[in-house]
Amino acid sequence: MYYRRPLFWVLVIVVCIFTLSTLSHLNNGPSPLSLTSWNSQSKAPAAYPLPIRPGPPTTRFKDALLPDHKYIFTFPNAGWTNDVMNVATLLLLGILTRRTPILSPFHPSHIGKDASLIPFSKIFDIERLSAELHMPLVEFEDIKNTSDYQHDLDPVTRGYYGGETESMGCWTLWPTQAANGAGARSLAQDSLSLDLSFTPIPFGHEIEKPYLHWNLHYLAELAFPAGRKDGIKQAQSFNENLAKIMSSKPNNKDAIPEPRKIPFPNKKGEQIDPDEQVACFDFVYFTGMYKGGTEWWDESSPIWHLVGRHMHWAPLIKSLAIEYVSDRLGIPANKRDGTMPPFIAVHARRADFARVCPPRPREECLAPLRAYTRRVEETRQALAAKGFQNTGPEDLKVIMLSDEPKVTPTMETDRLLAPLYAPGSAEAWWKSVADQGWFWIDHEELNSVSKHGKWYTMLIDACIQSAGIGFVGTDRSTMSSIALRRTEEWNNGVGSLVRWGRPDSDAH
Ligand SMILES: *[C@@H]1O[C@H](CO)[C@@H](O)[C@H](O)[C@H]1NC(C)=O
């Protein structure tokens, strides 16, 4: 009986929201976004008091921890989108283990070292995330002051690399996953002034052969007392098992490494068991709940439904994205209401993808522009079928986001990419984008880097990719896949990914 009334009100609210969101895209022509969650602001978030000692952080994170509280922690160690997926996995581990996640800053791996690191909350709306996940979220910056005069002078180390170097024991998944003698993925430890001793996660918990994707729940188990104890014991057979696996692989080219001390010693030579209070993992990107791999993008994906969809952009990033798109589409000042105008986003990932093409020539391997054009056309039809109005090219514009350089690379400008390009081909590609009446955001022309800093061109682009009512991306790009999922979830939008590899790959 107790649930009757709340249930009734929940139903009323659900019906209202549904009606409003339907009405908004049926009645307002191509401006359906004002009531979607992309445009909605963070609701007054439930304030979760942070479970840390009050006061400013000291140079030691250990000073900030509450003795009776447990935490969980991991590090960025890849390209930015994959690092975002890594953090989402950490958040899910926080739910599974009932530990408070400590969120690392992101590393500028593909952006240039002089961009320095950037805190999680500069990119994502951490208060809204915390409210929607019903748990407090601590950032590394809340618990350790790594900023000092000396390191702040250099843009590469600004804000980080200072503070006291603290020793700590962590689990490492990478040597077990890679199973080729690789060490831990611990790129970020220096920037956070940590000196880590790693215990390899025992073999035998992969969910995808050969060995890459690991069972996430097994990692969660290591964060409980008995699981931790068992894991430490089993880790002692790591060297033996690694040698067995490596010698059983056909055509194994890697030399079987000398047995290593378990736990792997840190720089000071200390061997430390994985910390009990702060469960810590090197890099948890290649994990999953039931099959790994493409699990993120499956309609039933636990990580998406539990965590990923709640990772909304920070207010500053959103307002910059709205400003850039409104400017580009020429929305007059008196028509701007602080929400994103409707458009279709296209993400054509080309520059680095072309590296996997040889011996096939680049232009026969990357998807041709007409494949994107066709998908855009299908997206318009699908939007119309969903009840959106004015989805034709006159009303609903297209914004192209691509890493294709504006100027064809030469041996002087990019030795890696230059051999793949025919002379003038990048300029010709952008010209054909313009010839279709599509727009793009030219960060160079708009001086985005000098205005907002090096991180922001990528962040604004990623945000714009998520902000259309339609999205057409590039197959096998995690950046595209996450943008499509966000478009569908947040904007009630529609989209698809263009396949590539051979001239007819996207035939459908
Ligand atoms: C961190 O330490 C530096 C150097 O002592 C100090 O100037 C700065 O205010 C501290 N930052 C915080 C957030 O306490």
PDBQT file of the ligand as one rigid body, heavy atoms in Angstrom, charges set to zero:
ROOT
HETATM    1  C1  LIG A 601      48.837  24.539  -3.052  1.00  0.00    +0.000 C 
HETATM    2  O1  LIG A 601      50.122  24.863  -2.589  1.00  0.00    +0.000 OA
HETATM    3  C2  LIG A 601      50.629  26.070  -3.146  1.00  0.00    +0.000 C 
HETATM    4  C3  LIG A 601      52.086  26.183  -2.733  1.00  0.00    +0.000 C 
HETATM    5  O2  LIG A 601      52.239  26.032  -1.360  1.00  0.00    +0.000 OA
HETATM    6  C4  LIG A 601      49.755  27.225  -2.706  1.00  0.00    +0.000 C 
HETATM    7  O3  LIG A 601      50.227  28.429  -3.259  1.00  0.00    +0.000 OA
HETATM    8  C5  LIG A 601      48.318  26.962  -3.160  1.00  0.00    +0.000 C 
HETATM    9  O4  LIG A 601      47.469  27.967  -2.676  1.00  0.00    +0.000 OA
HETATM   10  C6  LIG A 601      47.845  25.605  -2.663  1.00  0.00    +0.000 C 
HETATM   11  N1  LIG A 601      46.549  25.317  -3.288  1.00  0.00    +0.000 N 
HETATM   12  C7  LIG A 601      45.471  24.942  -2.584  1.00  0.00    +0.000 C 
HETATM   13  C8  LIG A 601      44.250  24.621  -3.368  1.00  0.00    +0.000 C 
HETATM   14  O5  LIG A 601      45.459  24.870  -1.375  1.00  0.00    +0.000 OA
ENDROOT
TORSDOF 0
